[in-house]
Amino acid sequence: MDGFVQILETVNGLVWGSADSLIGAIDYPPVLLLLLGTGLYLTVRLGFMPILKIPYAFGQLFSHQHDKDEGDVSPFGALMTALSSTIGTGNIAGVAVAIAIGGPGAVFWMWMTALVGMASKFCEGVLAVKFREVDEEGRHVGGPMYYIKNGMGAKWAWLAGMFAVFGVLAAWGTGASIQANSIADALNANYGVAPWVSGLVLAGAAAAVILGGITRIAAVAEKLVPAMAIGYLIAGLIVVAINAPEVPNAFMRIITNAFGFREASTGITVGLLLLAMQKGVARGIFSNEAGQGSAPIAHAAARNNDPVNQGIVAMLGTFIDTIIVCSITAFVILTSGMIPEMCEPFVRPDLVMLPEGCETGAPLTVMAFEQALPGIGSHIVAIGLAVFGFTTILGWSYYGERCCEYLFGVKSIFAFKISWIVVVFGGAFVLMLEEGGAVTDVVSLFWLLADTLTGLMAAPNLVALLVMSPLVAAMTKAYFDRKDTPDA
């Protein structure tokens, strides 16, 4: 196990940058730069359209002008399916990890990742519909593997295959095991539910939905996602209102820490700046998946013949997930006073670490909610983790299924679904091994695996977005130049 962890840490360092590189600012994490650079480039190339057209995008979300178009689910259903996989443990535990390890400044870089990520998500949605196919069972399938193959040509087929391979692996790691593990951990800590019981219930519930395909997943997502998001937002806003005097200070800490400033210090710590940037971007993409290439797999199934219109709907996923939901968690934590000064991230010339005994992940979020809502806060987080995590399991099952189909054909789908159900159970059951001492620090291992696979999956997709950006820009200009574009 130690050897496997060392391999993961090495690969993760190559993808996201190591602690040493952050301190010395010598190495430049390739995926971090590619994510931010691609998003920024696309934002500028599109004339900041994704940011300027947010109100228009919300109007299109509830439009029925494409009800009779080709596709398997409504544009709203496609967005809810995409959001079902993005609004998950990353919004509760991931934000807490980013703040605990990267400092309050990580929140700023999460915001920046989201704002430029909207352009990436827009392009993904456009290309997903533009280059989608209909498989032999009549389903509309698409995503990076299809727009790489159909948009970039046969010579890039290896890149499409690479994305699909990482997609299957990321689905098992990010979408199944880490979600089931987080849910089982929350239910065990708060209600004493044995991990194997949680695993059985999750596996059974997931089987009941995913065996019905995208239409059943979308039907469940259309109901669960809005309900859970609104409920969590209301609870979070109540906590922030209770801690209202601390809101200005929270804003100040986010901005100053983002650029390497410490409280009561006028100097800039380069290591702190880069640590905040790394953790903010890593958690940002883990949460909203902008540029990762997962969401366009869902948007390819939308009943929408207009690629640009679906791209406009798609970009809302990033805004809703990070700018709204993640921000609520961040302000709940930062206004609660649950992070004492000794637990603020610090940088030494030879090490970046968090002092022992300081909480991170979901426990930190629980403490923040409990501080304002004693006796209630822990239940809000536990239930939120359970529902958020379950919908993520559903959304990612579809992503993995499509990647598996691309690699091995439609006959492989049933076997993948069975493997998915087994991995969901295993992700919860492994907590019992951790309790028995057979496996140590399982949760940290899962998060490390998720970070690594996220970066590896994003790279082929980002290359495709850059190569095909001229096509997307031309299609976008034509869309908004049309006289019949409503309220554009």
SEDO-639282 format. One record per residue (C-alpha): residue in three letters; y, x, z; residue number from 1. Coordinates in pm, 1 decimal, decimal comma. Example, Ala and Ser with C-alpha at 12.3 -4.5 7.8 and 13.67 -1.06 7.14 Angstrom:
[atom ALA [-450,0 1230,0 780,0] 1];
[atom SER [-106,0 1367,0 714,0] 2];
END
This chain:
[atom MET [0,0 0,0 0,0] 1];
[atom ASP [240,6 284,6 84,8] 2];
[atom GLY [183,7 436,5 -258,9] 3];
[atom PHE [256,6 103,7 -428,1] 4];
[atom VAL [578,2 64,5 -229,7] 5];
[atom GLN [686,8 415,3 -324,7] 6];
[atom ILE [627,9 339,8 -692,7] 7];
[atom LEU [829,7 18,1 -661,5] 8];
[atom GLU [1112,8 198,5 -485,1] 9];
[atom THR [1118,0 464,0 -756,7] 10];
[atom VAL [1131,8 207,6 -1038,2] 11];
[atom ASN [1389,0 4,0 -847,1] 12];
[atom GLY [1603,4 315,6 -808,0] 13];
[atom LEU [1586,5 382,8 -1181,2] 14];
[atom VAL [1684,0 23,0 -1260,0] 15];
[atom TRP [1944,1 -53,1 -993,8] 16];
[atom GLY [2034,0 292,4 -866,1] 17];
[atom SER [1915,2 470,4 -552,8] 18];
[atom ALA [2095,5 518,2 -221,7] 19];
[atom ASP [2158,1 882,5 -305,4] 20];
[atom SER [2315,4 794,0 -638,1] 21];
[atom LEU [2534,7 536,7 -468,1] 22];
[atom ILE [2667,8 786,2 -219,7] 23];
[atom GLY [2724,6 1064,5 -465,7] 24];
[atom ALA [2832,9 834,0 -747,6] 25];
[atom ILE [2644,8 1063,8 -986,0] 26];
[atom ASP [2390,5 826,9 -1140,6] 27];
[atom TYR [2498,7 498,8 -1295,2] 28];
[atom PRO [2247,3 215,7 -1244,7] 29];
[atom PRO [2170,2 110,6 -1604,8] 30];
[atom VAL [2092,4 -258,3 -1550,3] 31];
[atom LEU [2392,1 -309,0 -1320,8] 32];
[atom LEU [2625,7 -162,1 -1581,0] 33];
[atom LEU [2451,7 -344,1 -1865,3] 34];
[atom LEU [2479,1 -679,2 -1685,6] 35];
[atom LEU [2845,2 -646,6 -1597,6] 36];
[atom GLY [2933,3 -474,0 -1923,9] 37];
[atom THR [2757,9 -732,8 -2139,8] 38];
[atom GLY [2909,7 -1023,4 -1947,6] 39];
[atom LEU [3257,6 -873,4 -1961,2] 40];
[atom TYR [3226,3 -790,5 -2330,7] 41];
[atom LEU [3106,1 -1142,5 -2416,0] 42];
[atom THR [3379,0 -1299,5 -2201,5] 43];
[atom VAL [3650,1 -1108,5 -2388,8] 44];
[atom ARG [3487,4 -1161,8 -2728,4] 45];
[atom LEU [3477,8 -1537,1 -2665,2] 46];
[atom GLY [3844,5 -1537,8 -2566,4] 47];
[atom PHE [3758,9 -1627,8 -2202,6] 48];
[atom MET [3630,5 -1961,9 -2330,5] 49];
[atom PRO [3354,9 -1996,4 -2064,2] 50];
[atom ILE [3613,1 -1981,1 -1785,6] 51];
[atom LEU [3883,1 -2185,6 -1960,6] 52];
[atom LYS [3643,8 -2461,5 -2067,0] 53];
[atom ILE [3482,5 -2536,7 -1730,4] 54];
[atom PRO [3636,2 -2889,7 -1709,6] 55];
[atom TYR [3525,8 -2958,9 -2068,7] 56];
[atom ALA [3175,0 -2838,1 -1982,1] 57];
[atom PHE [3144,0 -3084,6 -1695,0] 58];
[atom GLY [3250,3 -3361,5 -1931,6] 59];
[atom GLN [2976,7 -3263,7 -2177,7] 60];
[atom LEU [2716,9 -3254,9 -1901,6] 61];
[atom PHE [2725,5 -3633,3 -1867,4] 62];
[atom SER [2776,0 -3709,0 -2236,1] 63];
[atom HIS [2515,3 -3917,9 -2418,0] 64];
[atom GLN [2612,3 -3814,4 -2770,4] 65];
[atom HIS [2288,7 -3617,4 -2814,9] 66];
[atom ASP [2042,3 -3872,9 -2677,4] 67];
[atom LYS [1872,8 -3914,9 -3016,6] 68];
[atom ASP [1858,0 -3542,9 -3104,3] 69];
[atom GLU [1538,9 -3341,3 -3123,1] 70];
[atom GLY [1400,3 -3198,5 -2800,0] 71];
[atom ASP [1185,9 -3279,3 -2499,2] 72];
[atom VAL [1437,1 -3344,6 -2217,1] 73];
[atom SER [1804,0 -3442,3 -2191,2] 74];
[atom PRO [2073,8 -3170,3 -2176,0] 75];
[atom PHE [2128,2 -3271,3 -1812,0] 76];
[atom GLY [1753,7 -3247,0 -1747,8] 77];
[atom ALA [1744,4 -2901,1 -1904,7] 78];
[atom LEU [2031,5 -2784,3 -1682,4] 79];
[atom MET [1865,8 -2930,2 -1372,6] 80];
[atom THR [1540,1 -2755,0 -1465,4] 81];
[atom ALA [1732,5 -2428,4 -1501,3] 82];
[atom LEU [1915,6 -2492,0 -1172,5] 83];
[atom SER [1587,7 -2576,0 -1000,2] 84];
[atom SER [1486,6 -2214,5 -1049,4] 85];
[atom THR [1825,7 -2064,1 -964,0] 86];
[atom ILE [1925,5 -2266,3 -658,2] 87];
[atom GLY [1663,7 -2130,1 -421,4] 88];
[atom THR [1607,2 -1876,1 -149,6] 89];
[atom GLY [1866,3 -1650,2 -313,4] 90];
[atom ASN [2139,0 -1895,5 -213,7] 91];
[atom ILE [2036,9 -1889,2 153,4] 92];
[atom ALA [1842,5 -1571,3 226,0] 93];
[atom GLY [1971,0 -1365,9 -69,3] 94];
[atom VAL [2338,1 -1409,8 18,4] 95];
[atom ALA [2264,1 -1311,2 377,9] 96];
[atom VAL [2079,8 -999,3 258,4] 97];
[atom ALA [2373,6 -906,4 34,4] 98];
[atom ILE [2624,6 -940,1 317,9] 99];
[atom ALA [2407,4 -767,0 579,1] 100];
[atom ILE [2326,3 -467,2 360,4] 101];
[atom GLY [2619,6 -455,9 118,5] 102];
[atom GLY [2889,0 -589,5 350,0] 103];
[atom PRO [3130,7 -882,1 294,9] 104];
[atom GLY [3250,2 -712,4 -23,7] 105];
[atom ALA [2917,6 -796,6 -186,0] 106];
[atom VAL [3039,4 -1157,1 -207,6] 107];
[atom PHE [3328,8 -1051,9 -432,2] 108];
[atom TRP [3091,9 -877,4 -670,2] 109];
[atom MET [2868,3 -1184,3 -668,6] 110];
[atom TRP [3171,9 -1384,7 -782,8] 111];
[atom MET [3255,7 -1133,0 -1054,9] 112];
[atom THR [2894,8 -1133,8 -1172,4] 113];
[atom ALA [2909,6 -1513,6 -1193,1] 114];
[atom LEU [3240,8 -1532,8 -1381,7] 115];
[atom VAL [3135,9 -1286,7 -1650,5] 116];
[atom GLY [2781,7 -1418,0 -1624,6] 117];
[atom MET [2898,9 -1756,0 -1750,9] 118];
[atom ALA [2955,5 -1594,7 -2091,4] 119];
[atom SER [2606,3 -1446,0 -2084,1] 120];
[atom LYS [2454,6 -1782,1 -1987,4] 121];
[atom PHE [2654,7 -1955,0 -2262,6] 122];
[atom CYS [2522,1 -1714,5 -2525,8] 123];
[atom GLU [2169,5 -1756,7 -2393,5] 124];
[atom GLY [2193,1 -2133,9 -2430,1] 125];
[atom VAL [2333,4 -2108,9 -2781,9] 126];
[atom LEU [2063,2 -1871,4 -2902,7] 127];
[atom ALA [1786,5 -2063,8 -2725,9] 128];
[atom VAL [1854,5 -2379,5 -2926,4] 129];
[atom LYS [1948,2 -2195,5 -3246,9] 130];
[atom PHE [1618,0 -2004,8 -3270,9] 131];
[atom ARG [1374,4 -2233,6 -3090,1] 132];
[atom GLU [1043,6 -2337,0 -3242,4] 133];
[atom VAL [804,7 -2631,3 -3218,4] 134];
[atom ASP [458,0 -2522,8 -3104,7] 135];
[atom GLU [129,0 -2665,9 -3221,7] 136];
[atom GLU [135,8 -2929,1 -2947,8] 137];
[atom GLY [481,9 -3051,5 -3049,2] 138];
[atom ARG [681,5 -2890,5 -2767,9] 139];
[atom HIS [1020,0 -2731,9 -2832,6] 140];
[atom VAL [985,5 -2373,3 -2710,6] 141];
[atom GLY [1240,1 -2094,7 -2700,6] 142];
[atom GLY [1407,0 -1826,1 -2497,6] 143];
[atom PRO [1474,4 -1453,4 -2538,9] 144];
[atom MET [1133,0 -1377,7 -2689,4] 145];
[atom TYR [1198,2 -1630,3 -2966,0] 146];
[atom TYR [1560,1 -1544,4 -3039,8] 147];
[atom ILE [1473,0 -1174,7 -3041,7] 148];
[atom LYS [1188,7 -1235,4 -3287,3] 149];
[atom ASN [1366,2 -1493,4 -3505,9] 150];
[atom GLY [1722,1 -1366,6 -3472,6] 151];
[atom MET [1681,6 -990,4 -3473,4] 152];
[atom GLY [1383,7 -963,3 -3706,8] 153];
[atom ALA [1020,0 -852,3 -3702,1] 154];
[atom LYS [1105,8 -490,0 -3625,1] 155];
[atom TRP [1221,9 -604,9 -3280,6] 156];
[atom ALA [901,1 -796,1 -3202,0] 157];
[atom TRP [804,1 -527,9 -2950,2] 158];
[atom LEU [1118,7 -605,8 -2751,1] 159];
[atom ALA [1032,7 -976,3 -2750,8] 160];
[atom GLY [683,2 -893,6 -2626,3] 161];
[atom MET [827,5 -670,5 -2354,7] 162];
[atom PHE [1045,9 -953,0 -2229,0] 163];
[atom ALA [751,1 -1194,0 -2224,8] 164];
[atom VAL [536,0 -948,7 -2026,1] 165];
[atom PHE [809,6 -895,2 -1767,5] 166];
[atom GLY [867,6 -1271,7 -1769,4] 167];
[atom VAL [509,8 -1347,8 -1665,9] 168];
[atom LEU [515,7 -1080,1 -1395,1] 169];
[atom ALA [855,9 -1191,6 -1266,9] 170];
[atom ALA [736,5 -1550,9 -1259,3] 171];
[atom TRP [444,2 -1461,2 -1034,3] 172];
[atom GLY [662,0 -1238,2 -815,6] 173];
[atom THR [1007,3 -1396,4 -808,4] 174];
[atom GLY [914,5 -1755,8 -883,4] 175];
[atom ALA [587,8 -1810,1 -699,2] 176];
[atom SER [505,0 -1559,8 -426,7] 177];
[atom ILE [851,2 -1490,8 -284,2] 178];
[atom GLN [944,6 -1859,8 -277,0] 179];
[atom ALA [617,3 -1966,8 -111,6] 180];
[atom ASN [646,8 -1680,4 135,5] 181];
[atom SER [1003,6 -1774,3 232,5] 182];
[atom ILE [914,5 -2142,6 269,9] 183];
[atom ALA [607,1 -2069,1 482,6] 184];
[atom ASP [806,2 -1827,2 698,5] 185];
[atom ALA [1080,8 -2083,9 760,6] 186];
[atom LEU [837,3 -2364,5 844,2] 187];
[atom ASN [633,6 -2138,8 1071,8] 188];
[atom ALA [938,4 -2007,3 1258,3] 189];
[atom ASN [1103,0 -2347,3 1305,0] 190];
[atom TYR [812,6 -2591,2 1331,7] 191];
[atom GLY [506,5 -2379,1 1402,3] 192];
[atom VAL [335,5 -2477,3 1077,0] 193];
[atom ALA [54,8 -2234,4 997,4] 194];
[atom PRO [121,4 -2039,0 675,1] 195];
[atom TRP [-210,8 -2145,4 523,3] 196];
[atom VAL [-117,2 -2512,2 575,5] 197];
[atom SER [218,9 -2458,1 404,3] 198];
[atom GLY [38,7 -2277,1 124,2] 199];
[atom LEU [-202,0 -2566,0 66,6] 200];
[atom VAL [75,6 -2826,1 64,7] 201];
[atom LEU [296,2 -2620,8 -167,7] 202];
[atom ALA [10,2 -2543,7 -404,7] 203];
[atom GLY [-96,9 -2908,7 -414,8] 204];
[atom ALA [258,0 -3039,2 -467,8] 205];
[atom ALA [325,0 -2780,1 -737,5] 206];
[atom ALA [0,6 -2867,7 -914,6] 207];
[atom ALA [92,1 -3237,5 -917,3] 208];
[atom VAL [417,0 -3158,9 -1098,9] 209];
[atom ILE [353,7 -2858,5 -1324,7] 210];
[atom LEU [32,0 -2995,7 -1473,5] 211];
[atom GLY [252,2 -3270,0 -1624,2] 212];
[atom GLY [459,8 -3019,3 -1823,2] 213];
[atom ILE [833,8 -2990,6 -1882,9] 214];
[atom THR [900,0 -3365,3 -1886,7] 215];
[atom ARG [760,5 -3410,4 -1535,8] 216];
[atom ILE [931,7 -3093,6 -1408,3] 217];
[atom ALA [1265,4 -3214,8 -1548,6] 218];
[atom ALA [1213,7 -3562,5 -1402,6] 219];
[atom VAL [1162,6 -3416,5 -1055,6] 220];
[atom ALA [1446,4 -3165,5 -1097,6] 221];
[atom GLU [1694,3 -3434,5 -1205,4] 222];
[atom LYS [1644,2 -3604,6 -868,3] 223];
[atom LEU [1584,0 -3319,5 -626,9] 224];
[atom VAL [1838,3 -3061,8 -744,1] 225];
[atom PRO [2155,8 -3274,6 -716,9] 226];
[atom ALA [2040,5 -3423,9 -385,7] 227];
[atom MET [1957,8 -3091,1 -223,6] 228];
[atom ALA [2269,5 -2916,3 -354,8] 229];
[atom ILE [2505,3 -3191,2 -236,3] 230];
[atom GLY [2333,1 -3212,7 102,8] 231];
[atom TYR [2354,8 -2837,8 160,7] 232];
[atom LEU [2717,9 -2826,7 45,6] 233];
[atom ILE [2817,9 -3103,4 286,7] 234];
[atom ALA [2647,5 -2927,3 578,4] 235];
[atom GLY [2807,4 -2595,8 483,8] 236];
[atom LEU [3153,4 -2747,6 449,4] 237];
[atom ILE [3120,7 -2901,6 794,5] 238];
[atom VAL [3042,8 -2559,1 942,0] 239];
[atom VAL [3331,8 -2394,7 755,5] 240];
[atom ALA [3565,1 -2671,9 875,5] 241];
[atom ILE [3457,1 -2607,9 1234,4] 242];
[atom ASN [3528,2 -2237,2 1184,5] 243];
[atom ALA [3843,9 -2299,8 977,7] 244];
[atom PRO [4065,5 -2048,0 1166,8] 245];
[atom GLU [3833,7 -1768,5 1052,2] 246];
[atom VAL [3851,7 -1853,9 680,2] 247];
[atom PRO [4157,2 -1634,3 599,5] 248];
[atom ASN [3995,1 -1338,4 775,9] 249];
[atom ALA [3672,3 -1395,3 582,1] 250];
[atom PHE [3867,6 -1382,7 254,2] 251];
[atom MET [4039,5 -1062,6 362,0] 252];
[atom ARG [3709,4 -894,7 455,4] 253];
[atom ILE [3555,0 -992,2 120,9] 254];
[atom ILE [3841,9 -842,8 -80,6] 255];
[atom THR [3900,2 -526,5 123,0] 256];
[atom ASN [3529,9 -439,3 156,5] 257];
[atom ALA [3473,3 -501,7 -214,1] 258];
[atom PHE [3693,8 -201,7 -296,0] 259];
[atom GLY [3560,7 28,8 -26,0] 260];
[atom PHE [3819,1 -38,2 246,4] 261];
[atom ARG [3709,8 -78,8 604,7] 262];
[atom GLU [3887,5 -277,4 867,8] 263];
[atom ALA [4134,9 -63,7 1064,4] 264];
[atom SER [4115,5 207,7 799,8] 265];
[atom THR [4332,8 297,0 505,3] 266];
[atom GLY [4074,7 517,2 335,6] 267];
[atom ILE [3837,0 417,5 61,5] 268];
[atom THR [3467,0 483,6 115,0] 269];
[atom VAL [3315,3 526,2 -230,0] 270];
[atom GLY [2964,4 477,1 -96,8] 271];
[atom LEU [3063,1 145,3 65,2] 272];
[atom LEU [3230,6 29,0 -255,1] 273];
[atom LEU [2926,5 106,2 -469,4] 274];
[atom LEU [2686,1 -31,1 -209,7] 275];
[atom ALA [2877,8 -360,6 -202,7] 276];
[atom MET [2881,5 -366,9 -582,6] 277];
[atom GLN [2511,2 -293,6 -613,3] 278];
[atom LYS [2397,1 -554,4 -361,7] 279];
[atom GLY [2645,6 -814,0 -483,7] 280];
[atom VAL [2541,7 -779,3 -847,5] 281];
[atom ALA [2170,5 -758,6 -765,2] 282];
[atom ARG [2181,9 -1071,2 -547,9] 283];
[atom GLY [2415,9 -1242,1 -792,5] 284];
[atom ILE [2176,3 -1211,3 -1082,1] 285];
[atom PHE [1878,1 -1292,8 -859,8] 286];
[atom SER [2052,4 -1613,6 -759,6] 287];
[atom ASN [2213,1 -1736,1 -1084,6] 288];
[atom GLU [1993,0 -1542,3 -1331,9] 289];
[atom ALA [2283,4 -1493,7 -1576,0] 290];
[atom GLY [2173,2 -1241,1 -1834,9] 291];
[atom GLN [1819,8 -1233,2 -1702,0] 292];
[atom GLY [1690,2 -1453,3 -1981,2] 293];
[atom SER [1501,5 -1713,2 -1778,5] 294];
[atom ALA [1735,9 -2013,6 -1805,2] 295];
[atom PRO [1741,8 -2025,1 -2189,7] 296];
[atom ILE [1368,6 -2099,0 -2179,0] 297];
[atom ALA [1456,7 -2431,9 -2015,1] 298];
[atom HIS [1758,8 -2502,5 -2236,0] 299];
[atom ALA [1547,1 -2457,4 -2549,0] 300];
[atom ALA [1372,5 -2783,9 -2460,6] 301];
[atom ALA [1697,7 -2987,6 -2452,1] 302];
[atom ARG [1747,0 -3288,6 -2677,4] 303];
[atom ASN [2044,4 -3131,1 -2846,7] 304];
[atom ASN [2077,2 -3023,3 -3209,5] 305];
[atom ASP [2406,6 -2844,5 -3141,1] 306];
[atom PRO [2340,5 -2494,3 -3002,1] 307];
[atom VAL [2701,6 -2438,7 -2891,3] 308];
[atom ASN [2716,1 -2767,0 -2705,1] 309];
[atom GLN [2399,6 -2681,3 -2512,8] 310];
[atom GLY [2539,8 -2336,2 -2440,7] 311];
[atom ILE [2845,0 -2500,3 -2286,2] 312];
[atom VAL [2617,4 -2707,3 -2062,2] 313];
[atom ALA [2406,8 -2400,6 -1981,3] 314];
[atom MET [2699,5 -2193,1 -1852,7] 315];
[atom LEU [2761,2 -2447,6 -1575,5] 316];
[atom GLY [2441,8 -2330,2 -1409,8] 317];
[atom THR [2602,1 -2000,2 -1312,9] 318];
[atom PHE [2921,5 -2166,1 -1187,5] 319];
[atom ILE [2737,2 -2421,5 -974,8] 320];
[atom ASP [2485,6 -2175,7 -833,4] 321];
[atom THR [2709,9 -1885,4 -734,6] 322];
[atom ILE [3073,5 -1994,4 -728,2] 323];
[atom ILE [2987,6 -2312,2 -537,4] 324];
[atom VAL [2654,1 -2292,1 -352,8] 325];
[atom CYS [2638,3 -1917,9 -273,5] 326];
[atom SER [3002,0 -1920,1 -162,9] 327];
[atom ILE [2927,0 -2187,6 94,6] 328];
[atom THR [2653,4 -1973,2 249,9] 329];
[atom ALA [2881,4 -1669,0 246,5] 330];
[atom PHE [3164,7 -1844,7 427,1] 331];
[atom VAL [2928,1 -2002,3 679,2] 332];
[atom ILE [2808,7 -1650,6 770,1] 333];
[atom LEU [3144,8 -1473,4 759,4] 334];
[atom THR [3332,5 -1736,0 963,0] 335];
[atom SER [3060,7 -1761,0 1227,6] 336];
[atom GLY [3112,5 -1415,7 1380,7] 337];
[atom MET [2738,4 -1355,1 1369,7] 338];
[atom ILE [2774,8 -1002,7 1225,8] 339];
[atom PRO [2903,8 -772,6 1504,4] 340];
[atom GLU [3081,7 -450,8 1412,5] 341];
[atom MET [2772,4 -241,7 1486,3] 342];
[atom CYS [2588,2 -432,5 1215,7] 343];
[atom GLU [2844,1 -373,6 941,8] 344];
[atom PRO [2693,5 -153,5 668,6] 345];
[atom PHE [2786,2 211,9 705,4] 346];
[atom VAL [2752,6 521,1 490,9] 347];
[atom ARG [2655,9 871,1 599,7] 348];
[atom PRO [2650,3 1169,4 363,4] 349];
[atom ASP [2269,5 1160,6 364,5] 350];
[atom LEU [2183,5 795,4 420,9] 351];
[atom VAL [2278,2 433,7 365,3] 352];
[atom MET [2121,5 202,5 620,6] 353];
[atom LEU [2157,9 -101,0 845,4] 354];
[atom PRO [2137,2 -33,5 1220,7] 355];
[atom GLU [1809,6 -141,0 1377,1] 356];
[atom GLY [1814,9 -481,6 1546,3] 357];
[atom CYS [2066,6 -641,6 1310,5] 358];
[atom GLU [1954,6 -961,4 1142,8] 359];
[atom THR [1932,5 -1000,8 767,9] 360];
[atom GLY [1802,9 -1266,2 528,5] 361];
[atom ALA [1740,6 -1625,0 636,3] 362];
[atom PRO [1755,5 -1552,7 1014,7] 363];
[atom LEU [2119,2 -1450,0 974,7] 364];
[atom THR [2198,4 -1775,1 794,0] 365];
[atom VAL [2017,0 -1970,6 1067,0] 366];
[atom MET [2225,5 -1799,6 1336,2] 367];
[atom ALA [2546,1 -1883,2 1149,0] 368];
[atom PHE [2461,0 -2253,0 1115,2] 369];
[atom GLU [2338,6 -2273,5 1473,2] 370];
[atom GLN [2662,1 -2121,1 1602,7] 371];
[atom ALA [2858,1 -2420,3 1468,5] 372];
[atom LEU [2586,8 -2686,9 1485,6] 373];
[atom PRO [2360,9 -2607,7 1785,1] 374];
[atom GLY [2019,5 -2766,9 1758,8] 375];
[atom ILE [2084,7 -2880,0 1401,2] 376];
[atom GLY [2168,2 -2565,6 1206,7] 377];
[atom SER [1817,0 -2420,7 1208,3] 378];
[atom HIS [1678,7 -2744,8 1064,2] 379];
[atom ILE [1938,3 -2745,1 786,1] 380];
[atom VAL [1835,9 -2394,8 679,3] 381];
[atom ALA [1462,8 -2459,3 716,6] 382];
[atom ILE [1470,8 -2780,0 514,4] 383];
[atom GLY [1707,8 -2625,0 261,0] 384];
[atom LEU [1477,8 -2326,2 214,6] 385];
[atom ALA [1176,3 -2553,0 173,3] 386];
[atom VAL [1332,1 -2782,9 -87,0] 387];
[atom PHE [1523,8 -2508,6 -269,7] 388];
[atom GLY [1215,6 -2288,7 -277,2] 389];
[atom PHE [989,0 -2566,6 -401,3] 390];
[atom THR [1212,6 -2653,7 -694,1] 391];
[atom THR [1234,9 -2284,1 -779,1] 392];
[atom ILE [855,6 -2274,4 -788,8] 393];
[atom LEU [862,3 -2561,6 -1038,5] 394];
[atom GLY [1129,1 -2410,9 -1263,7] 395];
[atom TRP [975,5 -2065,0 -1273,6] 396];
[atom SER [631,7 -2207,1 -1348,8] 397];
[atom TYR [774,4 -2334,0 -1677,6] 398];
[atom TYR [933,2 -1997,7 -1756,9] 399];
[atom GLY [609,6 -1812,3 -1693,5] 400];
[atom GLU [414,7 -2068,0 -1894,4] 401];
[atom ARG [634,6 -2023,0 -2200,2] 402];
[atom CYS [614,9 -1643,5 -2177,3] 403];
[atom CYS [237,9 -1665,3 -2143,8] 404];
[atom GLU [218,8 -1897,7 -2445,5] 405];
[atom TYR [425,9 -1654,5 -2651,3] 406];
[atom LEU [187,3 -1370,9 -2567,9] 407];
[atom PHE [-150,1 -1546,2 -2578,7] 408];
[atom GLY [-101,4 -1887,1 -2746,6] 409];
[atom VAL [-119,0 -2245,7 -2620,8] 410];
[atom LYS [-480,5 -2209,6 -2507,0] 411];
[atom SER [-365,9 -1977,2 -2229,3] 412];
[atom ILE [-135,9 -2235,1 -2068,4] 413];
[atom PHE [-393,9 -2409,3 -1849,2] 414];
[atom ALA [-526,3 -2077,7 -1715,3] 415];
[atom PHE [-170,5 -1970,1 -1633,6] 416];
[atom LYS [-105,1 -2293,3 -1444,0] 417];
[atom ILE [-419,6 -2240,0 -1235,7] 418];
[atom SER [-314,2 -1881,4 -1162,8] 419];
[atom TRP [28,6 -2012,6 -1062,1] 420];
[atom ILE [-118,0 -2250,3 -808,0] 421];
[atom VAL [-331,1 -1967,4 -663,3] 422];
[atom VAL [-34,0 -1729,2 -639,1] 423];
[atom VAL [176,4 -1995,3 -464,0] 424];
[atom PHE [-93,3 -2034,7 -199,9] 425];
[atom GLY [-133,5 -1657,6 -171,7] 426];
[atom GLY [239,9 -1602,6 -122,1] 427];
[atom ALA [230,2 -1826,0 185,5] 428];
[atom PHE [-107,1 -1706,8 315,3] 429];
[atom VAL [-4,9 -1339,8 314,1] 430];
[atom LEU [217,2 -1412,8 616,0] 431];
[atom MET [-101,3 -1445,7 822,3] 432];
[atom LEU [-201,5 -1095,7 715,4] 433];
[atom GLU [139,5 -970,0 820,5] 434];
[atom GLU [101,6 -1130,1 1161,5] 435];
[atom GLY [-238,1 -966,4 1199,8] 436];
[atom GLY [-100,1 -623,5 1111,7] 437];
[atom ALA [-293,8 -593,8 784,4] 438];
[atom VAL [27,8 -590,4 582,8] 439];
[atom THR [360,7 -463,3 712,9] 440];
[atom ASP [705,6 -585,2 618,4] 441];
[atom VAL [576,9 -822,5 350,1] 442];
[atom VAL [908,3 -998,7 301,6] 443];
[atom SER [1093,2 -674,5 227,0] 444];
[atom LEU [819,1 -581,7 -19,8] 445];
[atom PHE [856,2 -915,5 -198,6] 446];
[atom TRP [1234,1 -877,9 -222,5] 447];
[atom LEU [1194,1 -524,2 -357,1] 448];
[atom LEU [948,6 -651,5 -617,0] 449];
[atom ALA [1185,1 -936,3 -711,3] 450];
[atom ASP [1480,1 -699,4 -754,5] 451];
[atom THR [1276,7 -463,9 -972,2] 452];
[atom LEU [1130,4 -732,1 -1199,1] 453];
[atom THR [1469,1 -900,8 -1233,2] 454];
[atom GLY [1618,6 -581,8 -1373,0] 455];
[atom LEU [1327,5 -507,5 -1605,7] 456];
[atom MET [1332,5 -863,3 -1740,9] 457];
[atom ALA [1706,4 -859,6 -1799,5] 458];
[atom ALA [1721,3 -543,1 -2011,4] 459];
[atom PRO [1559,2 -675,0 -2335,0] 460];
[atom ASN [1759,3 -996,9 -2312,9] 461];
[atom LEU [2091,9 -817,9 -2269,7] 462];
[atom VAL [2021,7 -603,4 -2574,3] 463];
[atom ALA [1962,4 -921,6 -2774,8] 464];
[atom LEU [2284,9 -1082,7 -2650,1] 465];
[atom LEU [2486,8 -780,7 -2756,9] 466];
[atom VAL [2323,7 -756,0 -3099,8] 467];
[atom MET [2371,6 -1126,2 -3175,4] 468];
[atom SER [2713,1 -1168,6 -3014,2] 469];
[atom PRO [2893,4 -1181,7 -3354,8] 470];
[atom LEU [2679,7 -1480,0 -3453,9] 471];
[atom VAL [2750,5 -1659,7 -3125,4] 472];
[atom ALA [3124,9 -1591,2 -3153,4] 473];
[atom ALA [3134,2 -1730,2 -3507,7] 474];
[atom MET [2937,9 -2042,4 -3408,6] 475];
[atom THR [3166,6 -2097,3 -3109,3] 476];
[atom LYS [3481,7 -2072,4 -3319,4] 477];
[atom ALA [3338,7 -2318,5 -3573,1] 478];
[atom TYR [3248,6 -2562,0 -3294,4] 479];
[atom PHE [3595,9 -2574,8 -3144,3] 480];
[atom ASP [3761,3 -2580,7 -3486,8] 481];
[atom ARG [3576,5 -2897,1 -3579,4] 482];
[atom LYS [3792,0 -3205,1 -3583,0] 483];
[atom ASP [3515,5 -3419,6 -3436,7] 484];
[atom THR [3463,9 -3204,1 -3126,6] 485];
[atom PRO [3552,5 -3442,4 -2841,3] 486];
[atom ASP [3822,5 -3327,3 -2598,8] 487];
[atom ALA [3774,0 -2963,4 -2696,1] 488];
END
